Structures are given as structure tokens and as C-alpha cells.
Amino acid sequence: MSAAASAAPSTEGVTVTNPQAALLTPWKPRVNPWLIAMTVALAAFMEVLDTSIANVALPHIAGSLGASTDEGTWVLTSYLVSNAIVLPLGGWASSVMGRRNFFVFCITVFTAASFLCGAAPTLPLLLLFRII
């Protein structure tokens, strides 16, 4: 036996760990990505449904509030203009608040504003709640 072989430490009873093992295990998200996708898709569907309902019900909305059809179109215009202003700010707001917190905030405000729109007794209040 050579001197180098006898100086080598014994590996008997020693567990060898791979320092690269953390790199080999696949990453798993905390929440199922399909659940996130369905939640976001449901929110997008609610937004499209809200706009569609307002388009279809516009003559009835205007008549119920004692407004002309031309005045009633402000219901749609106010929503579209406020949407065009808020959408670009969404990226900045989500970076400040966090994506999840911003999403929950938006859903809460949307739900409250939709309720207020349904309860609005006058056209100016309806326009205000549509802008919110």
C-alpha cells in the first residue's frame, strides 16, 4: 500500500451531500397557477360583463333616470374615459401595493362601485359611481 492511499480518510459511515441538490429540485409555486389564472379570468369577465350590461340597458337606464338617450351615453363615456386613465396607472400601483393587494383592492372597489351604480337615484350620481 502506498503512503498516499494510507493517508486518505476513510469514507465508511460518512454521508455525502450534493451541494448542487438545491439546483436539481424543481421549483413549485405556493399557489396553483390554474387557480390564479381562473381568478384573473373571472375578474376580466366581470369587467366585460359590466360594460356589456351597460351597453344593452342604456335606453332603460336613461328612461329610469329621466334622461335623454344622449345624456345616457355619458354612462358609457365616463366609464371608458376613467378606464383609459386608470389602466396605465395599474402597473405602477401594483408595484407600490403588491400585485395581490392591488388586485384585491380593485375587486373591492369595483364591487362597491357596481352596487352604488345600481342604487344611484340620479344620472349625475350614476356617472360619478361609474367613474369610480
N, C-alpha and C positions, 0 to 999 in steps of 0.2 A: 504494500500500500504506500502511495506517495505521501509526502508531507502536506501537500495542498488538499488532498482528499480527506486526510485525518483532521485538518483544521476547520473544515466546513461544519457548520452547526447542523444538528440533526433536525429533520422536519417531521419527525414522528410525533403525533399528537398535537400538531400545530394546525390551526385553521387559517387558510389563506383567503383573504377577501380581495375582490377585484375593485380597485378604485374607480374603474370605469363603469361599474354596475349601475350607478345612478343614470348614466347616459343611455344605458341599454333598455331601461324600463320605459314603456310608452307613457306619454302624458295623458292624464284623464281629467276632463273638466269636472268642476264641482257640481255643476247642474247639467242635466241632459240638454244638449244643443237643440234637440227637436222641441223640447218644452219652451225654450227661449224663442225659437222660430215661430211656433204657434201663437205665443203670446203677442209677439210683434205683429204677426199677420192679423190677429184678431183686432188689435188696435187700429191698424191700417184699414181694415174692413169697416170698423165703426166710423172712421172719418169719411170714407167714401159713401157709406150709407147715410150719414148725416147730410152730406151735400146733395145726394140724390133725393132724399125726402124733401128737403127744402125746395129743390127744383120742381118736383111734382106737385107739391102742396102750395106753391107760391100764390096762385089765384085765391085759394081758400084762406091762406094766411092774410093776404091783403084785405079780403072781404070781411073777415072776422074782426080785423083791427080798424075797419072803416077807412082804409087807404086805397088809393087807386093802384092799378097794376104797375104803373111806372114807379110809384113810391115803393111798392112791394119789392121791386127788383133790387132795391138797396139792401134787402136782407141778404141776397147772394153777393152783391158787390162788396159789402162791408166784410163779409167772411173771407172772400177771396183776397182782398187787399190786406187784411190783417194776417192771413196765412202767408202771403208773399213776404211780409215783413218779418214774421216770426221764424220761418223755416231757415233762413241763413244764420240766424242767431242761435239756432238749436245746437249746432256743433260747439260753439263757444260755451253755451250754458251747460252742456253735458260734460265739458272738460272741467268746468268750475265745480259743478254739483256732483259729478259722477253720473255715468250713464244710467244706472239703475234708479238712483234717486231722481234724476231728471225725468225718466220715463214715468215713474210713479206720480211725480208732481204733475206732469202733463195729463195723465189719465184722470187724476183727481180734479184738476181744473176743468178739463173737458166735460166730465160728468156733471159737475156743479153748474157750469155754464149751460149745458144742454137742459138741465132741469129748470134753470132760470128762464131760458128761452121759451120753454113750454108754459111757464107761468106768467110770462110778460103780458100786461094788460094793454100796453100801447106800443105803437110802432117804434118810437124813439128808444124805449127800453129794450125792445127786441133787438134793435140794431146794436145797442150797447152790449148786450149779452152775447150776440153773435161775434162781436169783435173780441170779447174776452175768450 
